[in-house]
Amino acid sequence: IADRREGIGVCGWILVSLSFLLVLITFPISIWACTKVIREYERAVVFRLGRILSKKAKGPGLILILPCTDTFIKVDLRTVTCNIPPQEILTKAAVTVQVDGVVSYRIHSAVSAVANVTDVHSATLLLAQSTMRNVLGTQSLAQLLSSREEIMHSMQAVLDSATEQWGIQVAHVEIRDVRIPVTMQRAMAAEAEAAREARAQVLAAEGEMNASKALKQASMVLAESPAGLQLRYLQTLTTLAAENNSTIVIPFPINMLESLGQKNRGG
């Protein structure tokens, strides 16, 4: 519709001429009805006898319109941010989740936004809802929770291509919240707890294995030097005495016990 370039016809030019003549006759009083102020963030799409006057919207600043034949629609070019209502989505893994989000967009072509769609804001919001359902429906629950950035970029690309003919440029799409059913939350929590317990048991087993290897190496070193074993006994005794203990355990060499046992058996 915005690309139509047909003229207004002979009757249309006659009406425009009469309107222009009326402005000249009633000047300067008519100047107040012919001048309109368009703000910096707005553009005006002017219709003359029901046809768009120019492919490019007018403004900002002062614009002139003819009474009786011209009408105009103001279009706000500022970025609009709207909430996407919570959507019930069946993921690829057959899990129902509730997802809501935010979409930000702006109008870059006022003429297309007026001529090609009835209500550009409502249409963009409805398209964002359907796009969210379609894109997230192809993802599993794990992908939805871990790959949000990629999914948001994909949604933005789909929305941007679909709203291009409406004069809309999508700036940002964000998934704000993902609500999982309570039963699924409990199952995921149980799975995570089991995984943590399994990792803890593996770490404990690895620690025991490393400790046994260290004890084995220490016993081999002490076996090569009997004096080192006695020094280790004394060091342990010093450590116990430094802690202000009322009871002190004195290590007794095992080889002396063996020699005493042999003597008793011999006697």
N, C-alpha and C positions, 0 to 999 in steps of 0.2 A: 504493500500500500504506500509506503514511504517513497517508492521509486516512480510513482505515476507522475507523468509530466503533461497530461492533457490540459488544454486551456479551459477557461471558464465560459467561453462562447460569447456570442454577440450580446445576448441579454445580460450576461454577467458583466460585460464591460459597460453596458448602459447603466446598470445599477451602481457599479463602482464610480462611474463618472458623476452620477447624481449625488452619491454620498460625498464625493470630494467637493462638489459644488456646494453642498450643504455646509461643509466645514468652512469654506471660504466666506459664505454669506454670514455665518454666525461667529466668525473670528472677531475678537480673541476669546470669546466665551467657550467656544468648542474645543479650544486647545486643552482644556482641563479634562475633557472626556477622551481626547485622542492620545494623550501621553500617559504612559504607564512606566512605573519604576520596577526594574528587575534587580534583585539582590545579587551579590557576587556569586553565591552558591546556587543560584537558580538560573533556569533558561525558560524561555517562552516559546511555545509552538503555536504559531499564528495560523488560523484558518480563515480563508476568504471565500465566502459563499460555500462553505463546507469543505473546501479543498485546502490542503496544506500549502501555505504560501511559498515556503522555501524548504530545501532539503536540510538546511542548517537552522537550528533553533536560534532565536534572537536573545540578546543580552550578554552580559549584565549591563545595567545602566538604564537610560531612557529609551523607550521604543514608541513608535507611532502606529496607531491603528485607526482605521476608518470606522466611524459609527455605522450601525445597521448592517454592514456587510462583513466586518471582521470580528472574530472572537479569538481568544487565546487561552492556553492551558499552561500553568506554571509547573515546572518539573524540578524537584529538588535533586541536586547532584551529590549531596553529601553521602558518606558511607552509612549504610543501614545495617544494624546488627539485630538479629531476631533469634529467638529460641526455637529450636525444633522440638515439638512436643514428644514425650516418651513414646517409643515405637516398640511393639511386641515383634521380635524378630526370631525366626527359626534358623539357627545357624546350620552350617554344613554337617556338624556332628549331631544334629537332631536335638539340640538343646535350645530351649526357649529363653531368651534374655530380653531385658527391657533397656533400651538405649535412648538417650536424649543427647542433643548437641546444640551447637551454635553455628550460624552461618552469617558471614559479613559480605556485603556486596555494595556496589555503587552503579549508578546509571551513567554511562559514558556517551550515549546517543539519546537525547531527549525525544527526537522525532520517532525513532524506532520504538521507544518505550510507550509512546502515546498511540501510534498508529498500528502497531503489530500485536498488541495484547490488551485485553480489557482492563485488568488490574494487575500491573506488573509486580507489585509486592506480594499479593496473595498467590499469584502464579509461581513466583520464585520460591515461596515457602512450601507450597504443595509439591513442587518438583524436588525440593531438598528432602522432604519426607520420603517420597517414593525412591529417590536415589539412595538414601541411607538404607532403606529396606532391601533394595536390589543388590547393593554392593556388599553389605554385611551378611546377606543370605548366602553368599558364595564363600564365606570364610568360616573356619572352624573356631571353636571357643578359644583354643590356645593362641591362634593367630590374632583373634580379636583383642586379646589381653596383652599380647607381646608386640604386635606390629601396628600400633595405632597410627604412627606417623605415615607409614606407607598407605594405609587405608584412607586417611584423611586427604592425602595428596591425590589419590585415585578418585575420591568423591569430588574434590575440587575440580579436577580435569573434566569429569563427566558433566558437572553442573555448568562449568564455564562454556563448554561446547554447546550445551543445550540452550543456554540463555543468550547466546551471542546474537541471534536474530531479534531478541527483545531489547537490545542495547544495554545489556547487563554485563558487568565484569565482576566475577566472584573473587573476592580478596582472600577469604580464609574460611575454612570449614574445620570444626573441631568437635570431636566426640567428648562430651563432658562427663558422662557417667554411664557405667554399665552395671546393671543390677542382675545378679544371678539368683536363681531360686534357692531357698533356704536348704533344701535337701542336697542340692549340688554343692553349696558352700560347705556343708558338713562332710560330704564325700571328699571334696578337695582338701579340707583341713586334715581329715584322717589320712589321706594319701601323703600329704606333706609331712605329717608327724611320723608316719612309718618310714619315709625316706630319711628323715633326720635321725631316727633311731638306728637305722641301718648304717648310715655314715658314722655315727658315734661308735657303734660296735666295731666297724672296720678300723677306725682310728685307734680305739683301745687295743685291738689285736696287734696293730702295727707297733704301738708303743711297747706292749709286752715283748714282742719279738726283738725290738731294738734293745730293750733293757736286758733281755737274756743274752743277747750277743755281747753287750758290754760287760755283763757279769762273767761270761765265759772268758773273755780276753783278760779281765782283771784277775780271775783265778789262775790263769796260765802264767801271768806275770808274777803273782805272789808265790806260785809253786816253784818258780825258778830261784826265788830268794827267800829263804825262811826268815831271815832278819827283817825283811820288809813286812812280813805278816805280823811280827812282834811290834814293829813300829805302827802298824795299822791299829793294833790293839790299844796301844798307848794313846794314839790320836783319838780313838773313840772314847776312851776314858776321860781325856781332857775335855772333849765336847760335852759329855754328860755332867762333869763337875762344874762346868761354866754356867749351867742352867739352874743352879741353886737347888738341886734335887736333894731330898733327905735320904734317898736310897741310891747307892752307887753299885752298879753291877760291874764286877771285875772279870774280864774275859780270861778264861783258863785254857791254855793250849790243849788241843785235842790229842796231840802226840804224847803228852805227859800222862793223860788219862789212859791211853792205850798201854803205855809202859807199866803203869801201876796195875792195870788189869792183868797183864802177863805175869807180874811178880806174884800177885795173889793166887793165880792159878798154879804157879810153880810151887808156892808154899803149901 
